[in-house]
């Protein structure tokens, strides 16, 4: 019984230390301090949208290069426009 408790406590300490060490990295990645406004902003949504936009543009270029059908290219273009619209809306909402 004593071995099980020691094992549980050591694994809890290990997991806690891993979580605490990851917290500053996550804060740096997703939160940004705006000095002029004296407030924190969450940036993960825009970063995710920009990654999605880059991926959608790559897919569009791939489909164009490989002579995909008109419907496929139209869907790719619509997706790019939708993501760009989302980014503009997010940036406008932040102001």
C-alpha positions as CSV (number, residue, x, y, z in Angstrom):
1,X,0.0,0.0,0.0
2,X,2.8,2.4,0.8
3,X,4.4,1.8,-2.6
4,X,1.2,2.7,-4.4
5,X,0.8,5.9,-2.4
6,X,4.4,6.9,-3.1
7,X,4.0,6.1,-6.8
8,X,0.8,8.2,-6.9
9,X,2.4,11.2,-5.1
10,X,5.5,11.1,-7.4
11,X,3.4,10.9,-10.5
12,X,1.2,13.8,-9.3
13,X,4.3,15.9,-8.6
14,X,5.7,15.1,-12.0
15,X,2.5,16.0,-13.8
16,X,2.2,19.2,-11.8
17,X,5.7,20.3,-12.6
18,X,5.1,19.6,-16.3
19,X,1.9,21.6,-16.3
20,X,3.6,24.5,-14.5
21,X,6.5,24.6,-16.9
22,X,4.2,24.7,-19.9
23,X,2.0,27.6,-18.6
24,X,4.5,30.4,-19.4
25,X,4.9,29.1,-23.0
26,X,1.2,28.9,-23.5
27,X,0.8,32.4,-22.1
28,X,3.5,33.8,-24.4
29,X,1.9,32.0,-27.4
30,X,-1.7,33.1,-27.0
31,X,-1.7,36.3,-25.0
32,X,-0.2,39.7,-25.9
33,X,0.1,42.8,-23.8
34,X,-0.9,46.0,-25.5
35,X,1.0,48.8,-23.8
36,X,-1.0,51.7,-25.3
37,X,-4.3,50.1,-24.1
38,X,-2.9,48.6,-20.9
39,X,-4.7,45.3,-21.5
40,X,-4.1,41.7,-22.5
41,X,-5.4,40.4,-25.9
42,X,-6.0,36.8,-26.9
43,X,-4.3,36.1,-30.2
44,X,-4.8,32.4,-30.7
45,X,-8.0,32.9,-32.8
46,X,-6.3,35.1,-35.4
47,X,-3.2,33.0,-35.5
48,X,-5.3,29.9,-36.1
49,X,-7.2,31.7,-38.8
50,X,-4.0,32.8,-40.5
51,X,-2.7,29.2,-40.5
52,X,-6.0,28.0,-41.9
53,X,-5.8,30.7,-44.6
54,X,-2.2,29.7,-45.6
55,X,-3.4,26.1,-45.8
56,X,-6.4,27.0,-47.9
57,X,-4.3,29.0,-50.3
58,X,-1.8,26.1,-50.7
59,X,-4.8,23.8,-51.4
60,X,-6.1,26.3,-54.0
61,X,-2.7,26.6,-55.7
62,X,-2.4,22.8,-55.7
63,X,-5.8,22.3,-57.3
64,X,-5.1,24.9,-59.9
65,X,-1.7,23.4,-60.7
66,X,-3.2,19.9,-61.1
67,X,-6.1,21.1,-63.2
68,X,-8.9,20.3,-60.7
69,X,-12.5,20.8,-61.7
70,X,-14.2,24.2,-61.7
71,X,-16.4,23.3,-58.7
72,X,-13.4,22.3,-56.6
73,X,-11.5,25.5,-57.5
74,X,-14.7,27.6,-56.7
75,X,-15.0,25.8,-53.3
76,X,-11.3,26.5,-52.6
77,X,-11.7,30.2,-53.5
78,X,-14.9,30.5,-51.4
79,X,-13.0,29.0,-48.4
80,X,-10.2,31.5,-48.8
81,X,-12.7,34.4,-49.0
82,X,-14.5,33.1,-45.9
83,X,-11.3,32.8,-43.8
84,X,-10.2,36.3,-45.0
85,X,-13.6,37.7,-43.9
86,X,-13.2,36.0,-40.5
87,X,-9.8,37.5,-40.0
88,X,-11.1,41.0,-40.9
89,X,-14.0,40.6,-38.5
90,X,-11.7,39.4,-35.7
91,X,-9.4,42.4,-36.2
92,X,-12.3,44.8,-36.4
93,X,-13.8,43.3,-33.2
94,X,-10.5,43.8,-31.4
95,X,-10.5,47.6,-32.1
